[in-house]
Amino acid sequence: MKTIFNDRHALHHGKVEMFRGQLVPCFEVPARADYVLQELRLRGLGEIIGPASFDNDGLVRVHSQRYLNFLSTAWDEWVALDPANAQRDAIPSYWPIRTFRSDVLPASFPARMGLFSFDAGSPLTSGTWTAARAGACCALTGAQLLARGDRAAFVLTRPPGHHAGRDFFGGYCFLNNAAIAAQALRDAGLERVAVLDIDYHHGNGTQAIFYERGDVYFASLHGDPHTEYPYFLGYADETGAGPGQGANLNLPLPRGTGFGPWRQALGQALQGISAFGAQALVVSLGLDTFEGDPISGFGLQSVDYLFVGEDLARAGLPTLFVFEGGYAVAEVGVNAVNVLDGFSQRAG
């Protein structure tokens, strides 16, 4: 299994985020990817390559042009407001909820930042666009490998992506790598693709992107949004709309869920993917289901991730793993590579 590594990921390094009413050091840090890379090298689990070069066409297939325009120039605009801003991250503080308009693009940078975001926990830094765009190229490279016949590949990048929607960022995510990969597989000629999100937090961005489409199946097992971020999406009654009716499966689970019931939910998601007739699988690989994760609440242990990988391999599909969450930094490398190792051993 090849790993496509984003060697520019560390250019995105937020200083602080808003968490439960106070500014705290960011949980999403460069060391997360570095520990995974270290573990991959330690175990010798496949070749590690860089991404191929792509233009923005693959991004525009998933994200709106005006959102991409904003992201690509946001840091320069932030610093232009005040040269002192170069020493601090940009964090949104205004949002156009409900009766406010979102069709008009404000001239004010803070207003536009609110228009294109949904929380105050995702600092935008000098290197955010460069790191996120390189990550999207990693996702496109992974999709290309699968389309050319590889059984599996791993996209090792950050910032993560599954909370990013067509025209908004949040939840540490700016470009939706899993959605970009799924769309690229469709564009390569596959008629049906599935995205399976196993992060602790619901992949609201991925769901929203594909919710009214019947060619991409989205399945997610995650913390119950009644109590867990992102709160406003991820309920079991969200099953798709229009042509996408029946192509969305949410399996919310209560805080404290252990591996047994979590694995049963995984089996249910895989059954749905099989019934859909997917020709390829994109896995949003979040490791914040780990019992020691500081901002999550499931009880999986490191050894459990080997069985997760085995279960995913049994699906028998070309599979692209895309790195998402996991904030127990010292353990995230072992946990991520255990999934890949379990998959590889089972897939042969």
C-alpha positions in Angstrom: 0.0 0.0 0.0 1.4 3.3 -1.1 1.2 6.4 1.2 0.9 9.8 -0.4 2.4 12.2 2.1 1.9 15.9 2.2 5.3 17.3 3.1 3.9 20.8 3.3 1.3 20.0 6.0 3.3 21.7 8.8 2.9 25.1 7.0 -0.6 25.0 8.6 0.1 25.4 12.4 -2.5 27.2 14.3 -1.6 28.9 17.5 -4.9 28.9 19.4 -8.5 27.9 18.9 -11.7 28.7 20.7 -12.7 25.7 22.8 -15.6 25.7 25.2 -15.4 29.5 25.8 -11.7 30.1 26.0 -8.7 30.3 23.7 -6.5 27.2 24.1 -3.6 25.8 22.2 -4.7 24.0 19.1 -5.4 20.2 19.3 -4.8 19.8 15.6 -1.0 20.0 15.3 1.7 19.0 12.8 3.0 16.3 15.1 -0.2 14.3 14.4 1.0 13.5 10.8 4.6 13.3 11.8 3.9 10.4 14.3 2.0 8.5 11.6 4.8 9.0 9.2 7.3 7.8 11.8 5.3 4.6 12.5 4.9 3.9 8.8 8.7 4.0 8.4 9.2 2.0 11.5 7.1 -0.9 10.2 8.1 -0.5 6.6 4.5 -0.5 5.5 4.7 0.3 1.8 6.2 3.0 -0.3 5.9 6.7 0.7 5.5 9.1 -2.2 4.7 12.7 -2.8 1.6 14.0 -4.6 1.3 14.6 -8.3 0.6 18.1 -9.5 -2.9 19.1 -10.3 -4.7 22.3 -11.3 -7.8 23.5 -9.4 -10.3 21.5 -11.6 -10.6 18.7 -9.1 -11.2 21.2 -6.3 -13.9 23.1 -8.2 -15.7 19.8 -8.7 -16.4 19.8 -5.0 -15.9 23.4 -3.7 -17.4 26.7 -5.0 -15.1 29.0 -6.9 -15.8 32.0 -4.7 -14.9 29.9 -1.6 -11.6 28.8 -3.2 -10.9 32.4 -4.2 -11.4 33.4 -0.6 -9.1 30.7 0.8 -6.3 31.3 -1.6 -6.1 35.1 -0.8 -7.4 35.1 2.8 -4.0 35.4 4.6 -2.8 38.3 2.4 -6.1 40.1 3.1 -5.8 39.4 6.8 -2.3 40.9 7.0 -3.3 43.9 4.8 -5.9 44.9 7.4 -3.0 45.4 9.9 0.6 44.4 9.5 0.6 43.2 13.2 -1.9 40.4 12.0 1.1 38.6 10.6 1.9 37.5 14.1 -1.6 36.1 14.9 -4.0 33.7 13.3 -7.3 34.8 11.7 -10.3 33.4 13.6 -13.9 34.1 12.5 -16.3 35.9 14.8 -19.4 36.7 12.7 -21.8 34.3 11.0 -24.8 34.9 8.7 -27.3 32.6 10.3 -30.9 32.0 9.3 -32.5 35.3 8.2 -29.2 36.9 7.2 -28.2 36.8 3.5 -25.3 34.7 2.2 -25.7 35.4 -1.5 -24.0 38.8 -1.4 -20.2 38.7 -1.0 -19.3 41.4 1.6 -16.3 43.7 1.0 -15.3 43.3 4.7 -12.8 40.6 5.2 -14.1 39.6 8.7 -17.6 39.4 7.2 -16.4 37.1 4.4 -14.5 35.0 6.9 -17.7 34.4 8.8 -19.6 33.7 5.5 -17.2 30.9 4.7 -17.0 29.3 8.1 -19.1 27.7 10.8 -17.1 27.8 14.0 -14.4 29.7 15.8 -12.2 26.7 16.4 -10.4 26.6 13.0 -7.6 29.3 12.9 -6.5 30.3 9.4 -2.7 30.7 9.2 -0.1 31.9 6.8 0.3 28.4 5.4 -3.3 27.1 5.5 -4.0 27.4 1.8 -0.6 25.9 0.7 -1.0 23.0 3.1 -4.6 22.3 2.3 -4.2 22.5 -1.4 -1.2 20.2 -1.3 -3.4 17.8 0.8 -6.1 17.9 -1.9 -3.4 17.0 -4.5 -2.5 14.0 -2.3 -6.2 12.9 -2.3 -6.3 13.3 -6.1 -3.1 11.3 -6.4 -4.6 8.5 -4.3 -7.8 8.4 -6.4 -5.6 8.2 -9.5 -3.7 5.2 -8.0 -7.0 3.4 -7.4 -8.4 4.2 -10.8 -5.2 2.7 -12.3 -5.7 -0.5 -10.4 -4.1 -0.2 -6.9 -5.9 -2.2 -4.3 -5.4 0.5 -1.6 -3.6 3.7 -0.8 -3.3 6.1 2.2 -3.5 9.9 2.0 -1.4 11.2 4.9 -2.2 14.9 5.1 -3.4 17.6 7.4 -5.3 19.8 8.0 -8.1 17.2 7.8 -11.1 17.7 5.6 -14.4 16.0 6.4 -16.0 19.0 8.1 -15.4 21.3 5.1 -18.4 21.8 2.9 -18.8 23.1 -0.6 -18.3 26.7 0.6 -17.3 26.7 4.2 -14.5 25.6 6.6 -14.7 24.5 10.2 -13.7 21.7 12.5 -10.1 22.2 11.6 -11.0 21.4 7.9 -10.6 23.7 4.8 -10.7 21.4 1.8 -12.7 18.1 1.9 -10.0 15.6 0.8 -12.4 12.6 1.0 -15.0 14.3 -1.1 -12.4 15.4 -3.6 -11.1 11.8 -3.9 -14.6 10.4 -4.3 -15.5 12.9 -7.0 -12.2 12.1 -8.8 -13.0 8.4 -8.8 -16.4 9.2 -10.3 -14.7 11.4 -12.9 -12.4 8.5 -13.7 -15.4 6.4 -14.8 -16.6 4.6 -11.7 -20.3 4.7 -11.5 -20.8 4.2 -7.8 -18.4 5.3 -5.0 -18.8 5.1 -1.2 -17.4 7.3 1.5 -17.2 5.7 4.9 -16.5 8.1 7.8 -15.2 6.5 11.0 -14.0 9.6 12.7 -15.6 10.3 16.1 -17.2 13.5 14.8 -19.7 13.3 12.0 -18.4 14.3 8.6 -21.0 17.0 8.0 -19.2 18.5 5.1 -19.0 15.3 3.2 -22.6 14.5 3.8 -23.7 17.9 2.6 -21.7 17.7 -0.6 -23.3 14.4 -1.6 -26.6 14.5 0.1 -28.7 15.0 -3.0 -26.7 12.6 -5.2 -27.4 8.9 -5.8 -23.9 8.1 -7.2 -21.9 8.6 -4.0 -23.0 6.7 -0.9 -22.1 8.3 2.5 -22.0 6.2 5.7 -20.8 7.5 9.0 -20.6 6.1 12.6 -19.9 8.9 15.1 -20.7 10.5 18.4 -24.4 11.3 18.8 -24.9 14.9 17.7 -27.4 15.5 20.5 -24.2 15.9 22.6 -21.2 15.8 20.3 -19.7 18.2 17.7 -20.7 19.3 15.1 -24.2 19.1 16.8 -26.4 20.2 13.9 -25.9 17.3 11.5 -25.4 13.5 11.8 -28.8 12.3 13.0 -30.1 8.9 12.0 -33.1 10.4 10.1 -30.8 12.1 7.5 -31.1 9.6 4.7 -30.5 11.7 1.6 -32.7 13.8 -0.6 -33.9 13.8 -4.2 -31.8 11.5 -6.2 -29.7 10.9 -3.1 -32.6 9.5 -1.0 -31.4 6.3 0.6 -27.7 7.0 -0.2 -26.9 8.5 3.3 -26.5 6.4 6.4 -25.8 7.9 9.8 -25.1 5.7 12.8 -24.8 8.0 15.8 -23.5 6.3 19.0 -23.5 7.4 22.6 -20.5 8.7 24.4 -18.7 5.9 26.1 -19.3 3.3 23.3 -16.8 0.5 23.3 -15.4 -1.5 20.5 -18.0 -4.2 20.5 -21.0 -2.1 19.6 -18.9 0.3 17.6 -17.8 -2.7 15.4 -21.4 -3.8 15.0 -22.2 -0.3 13.6 -19.2 -0.6 11.3 -20.6 -3.9 10.0 -24.0 -2.2 9.4 -22.3 0.6 7.5 -20.4 -1.9 5.3 -23.6 -3.8 4.6 -25.1 -0.6 3.3 -22.1 0.1 1.1 -22.3 -3.5 -0.3 -26.0 -3.1 -1.0 -25.4 0.2 -2.8 -23.0 -1.6 -5.1 -20.0 0.6 -4.6 -17.0 0.0 -6.9 -14.5 1.8 -4.7 -14.4 3.0 -1.1 -13.0 6.2 0.4 -12.4 5.9 4.2 -12.3 9.1 6.3 -9.8 7.7 8.7 -10.4 9.5 12.0 -8.6 8.0 15.0 -10.3 10.1 17.7 -12.4 7.1 18.5 -9.4 6.1 20.7 -10.1 5.8 24.4 -7.4 8.4 25.3 -8.5 11.1 22.9 -8.8 14.5 24.7 -11.8 15.8 22.8 -13.8 12.7 22.1 -15.6 10.0 24.0 -15.4 6.4 22.6 -13.4 3.5 24.1 -11.4 1.9 21.3 -8.0 0.6 22.2 -4.9 0.5 20.0 -5.2 -3.2 19.2 -8.8 -2.7 18.1 -7.7 -0.8 15.0 -6.1 -4.0 13.6 -9.6 -5.5 13.5 -11.0 -2.3 12.0 -8.5 -2.7 9.1 -9.5 -6.4 8.7 -13.2 -5.6 8.5 -12.6 -2.9 5.9 -10.5 -5.3 3.8 -13.3 -7.8 3.8 -15.5 -5.4 1.9 -13.3 -6.4 -1.1 -13.2 -2.9 -2.6 -10.4 -0.7 -3.9 -9.9 1.5 -0.8 -8.4 4.9 -0.3 -7.7 5.9 3.3 -7.7 9.6 4.1 -6.3 10.8 7.4 -8.8 12.9 9.4 -8.9 13.4 13.2 -7.1 11.8 16.2 -5.8 14.1 18.9 -4.1 11.7 21.3 -0.9 12.7 19.5 1.5 10.2 20.9 -0.7 7.2 20.0 -2.2 8.4 16.7 0.7 6.9 14.7 0.3 3.4 16.1 -3.5 3.6 15.8 -3.5 4.7 12.2 -0.9 2.3 11.0 -2.7 -0.6 12.9 -5.7 0.1 10.6 -3.5 0.0 7.5 -1.6 -3.1 8.8 -4.8 -5.0 9.5 -6.2 -4.1 6.1 -3.0 -5.2 4.3 -2.7 -8.5 6.1 -6.3 -9.4 5.3 -6.2 -8.1 1.8 -3.0 -9.9 1.0 
